[in-house]
Amino acid sequence: MKNVLRPLLVIFIALTVITGLAYPALMTVVGKVAFNDQANGSMLRNAKGEPVGSALIGQQFDSPKYFWGRPSATSPMPYNAQGSSASNQGPTNPALADAIKARIDALKAAGTDVSQPVPVDLVTASGSGLDPEISPAAAAYQAARVAKARNLPKATVDALIDTYTTGRQFGILGEPRVNVLKLNLALDAAKPLT
């Protein structure tokens, strides 16, 4: 019996040290050295150097002077990473139609011209409910409202959208996108307002 238990105990201890201590410690060191920004949550900072959020998780913006991101399906708090999930509302669900109508009404109330077709990513939540980015079309759709609310020339706001638009990864993967938090931080740095 002793001859059987001893090797099992040695293997158990060795695997515990390797997989429970050495490997996680090695990955932590590699992450901190090679991918420091990502390992620390991809935090974005305001002009004062204070952390204001992650570049990887959306935030709730509902002031007319800011660009709004894609709606979050997490509840009860929007963009709650612990509650990441889709709304599970299909195209025939009346609740989805009501939610879209409410989001269009909110855009209209904020001063957005809703006479043109509204980009779908401004009125529907994503699969995760945490998207930090919107399409360039969704950003352009809001540009006039943001420019007016901030007392900035629309051309300045359009230039910021162009600056913060990220193209397809490797030129072929995904779609062009705009990180809403980065764009809103750039707006804060652009000044005017009233």
C-alpha positions in Angstrom: 0.0 0.0 0.0 2.9 2.4 0.9 4.4 1.8 -2.5 1.2 2.9 -4.2 0.3 5.9 -2.1 3.8 7.5 -2.1 3.9 8.0 -6.0 0.3 9.2 -6.0 1.1 11.8 -3.3 4.3 12.9 -5.1 2.4 13.3 -8.3 -0.4 15.2 -6.6 2.0 17.6 -4.9 4.0 18.1 -8.1 1.0 18.8 -10.2 -0.4 21.2 -7.6 2.8 23.1 -7.6 3.1 23.2 -11.4 -0.5 23.9 -12.3 -1.6 25.8 -9.1 1.5 27.9 -8.4 4.2 27.9 -11.1 2.1 28.2 -14.2 -0.2 31.0 -12.9 2.9 32.8 -11.6 4.6 32.5 -15.0 1.5 33.7 -16.9 1.1 36.7 -14.5 4.8 37.7 -15.1 4.4 37.2 -18.9 1.1 39.2 -18.9 2.6 42.1 -16.8 5.8 42.2 -19.0 4.5 41.6 -22.5 0.9 42.8 -22.1 0.9 45.2 -19.2 -2.0 47.4 -20.4 -4.3 44.4 -21.1 -3.3 42.6 -17.9 -4.3 45.7 -15.9 -7.8 46.0 -17.5 -6.9 48.3 -20.5 -7.8 51.3 -18.3 -8.3 54.7 -19.8 -7.5 57.9 -18.0 -8.9 61.4 -18.2 -6.8 64.6 -18.6 -6.0 64.6 -14.8 -4.6 61.1 -15.0 -7.6 59.5 -13.1 -8.9 56.2 -14.3 -12.3 56.6 -15.9 -13.0 53.1 -17.3 -11.8 50.3 -19.4 -11.4 50.4 -23.2 -12.9 46.9 -23.3 -16.2 47.5 -21.5 -18.8 50.1 -22.5 -20.2 52.8 -20.2 -23.5 54.4 -19.9 -23.6 57.9 -21.5 -27.0 59.7 -21.7 -26.0 63.4 -21.7 -26.6 65.0 -25.1 -23.0 66.4 -25.0 -21.6 62.8 -25.2 -21.7 60.1 -27.8 -23.9 57.2 -26.7 -22.7 53.6 -27.0 -24.6 50.5 -27.9 -27.4 49.8 -25.4 -26.5 47.3 -22.6 -28.7 44.2 -22.0 -27.3 43.7 -18.5 -29.5 44.5 -15.6 -30.2 45.9 -13.2 -27.1 48.0 -13.9 -26.0 48.8 -17.5 -22.6 47.5 -18.6 -22.3 45.2 -15.6 -19.6 42.7 -16.5 -20.8 40.3 -13.9 -24.2 40.2 -15.6 -22.9 39.9 -19.2 -25.6 38.4 -21.4 -27.9 39.0 -24.3 -31.4 40.2 -24.0 -32.7 37.0 -25.7 -35.4 39.1 -27.4 -36.0 37.9 -30.9 -37.3 40.0 -33.8 -40.9 38.9 -33.2 -40.8 39.8 -29.5 -43.0 42.9 -28.8 -40.6 43.7 -25.9 -37.8 44.2 -28.4 -39.9 46.5 -30.5 -40.9 48.5 -27.4 -37.3 48.8 -26.3 -36.2 50.0 -29.8 -39.0 52.6 -29.8 -38.0 53.8 -26.3 -34.3 54.2 -27.5 -35.3 56.1 -30.6 -37.5 58.4 -28.4 -34.5 58.9 -26.1 -32.3 59.9 -29.0 -35.0 62.3 -30.2 -35.4 63.8 -26.7 -31.6 64.4 -26.6 -31.8 66.5 -29.7 -30.7 63.8 -32.3 -32.3 64.2 -35.7 -34.1 60.9 -36.1 -35.6 61.7 -39.5 -32.9 59.5 -41.1 -32.8 55.7 -40.5 -31.2 55.1 -37.1 -28.1 52.8 -37.1 -29.1 49.5 -35.6 -26.3 49.5 -33.1 -27.7 52.5 -31.4 -31.0 50.8 -30.6 -30.2 47.1 -30.1 -28.0 45.5 -27.5 -25.2 43.1 -28.4 -24.7 39.5 -27.4 -22.6 40.4 -24.4 -24.4 43.7 -23.5 -20.9 45.2 -22.8 -19.8 46.6 -26.2 -17.5 49.6 -25.8 -17.7 50.4 -29.5 -20.2 51.6 -32.1 -20.0 51.8 -35.9 -18.7 54.9 -37.6 -22.2 55.4 -38.9 -23.7 55.4 -35.4 -21.1 58.0 -34.4 -21.7 60.2 -37.5 -25.5 59.9 -36.7 -24.9 61.6 -33.3 -22.3 64.1 -34.5 -24.6 67.1 -35.0 -26.2 66.7 -31.6 -22.9 66.5 -29.8 -21.4 69.4 -31.8 -24.4 71.6 -30.9 -24.5 70.6 -27.2 -20.7 71.3 -26.9 -20.7 74.5 -29.0 -18.1 73.0 -31.3 -18.0 73.1 -35.1 -19.4 69.9 -36.6 -16.2 69.5 -38.6 -14.2 69.3 -35.4 -16.5 66.5 -34.1 -16.4 64.7 -37.5 -12.5 64.9 -37.4 -12.5 63.4 -33.9 -14.7 60.5 -35.1 -12.3 59.9 -38.0 -9.3 60.0 -35.6 -10.9 57.5 -33.2 -12.2 55.1 -35.9 -10.3 51.8 -35.9 -10.3 49.8 -39.1 -10.6 46.1 -39.6 -8.1 44.0 -37.7 -5.3 42.9 -40.1 -7.3 44.7 -42.8 -9.9 41.8 -43.1 -11.3 40.9 -39.7 -14.4 42.6 -38.2 -15.8 46.0 -39.1 -14.6 49.5 -38.6 -15.5 50.8 -35.1 -15.3 53.7 -32.8 -14.5 53.3 -29.0 -17.1 55.5 -27.3 -15.2 56.2 -24.1 -12.0 57.2 -26.0 -14.0 59.5 -28.3 -15.8 61.1 -25.3 -12.5 61.7 -23.5 -11.2 63.4 -26.7 -14.3 65.6 -26.8 -13.7 66.6 -23.2 -10.2 67.6 -24.2 -11.4 69.5 -27.2 -13.1 72.1 -25.0 -15.7 74.7 -25.9 -19.0 73.8 -24.2 -20.9 76.7 -22.8 
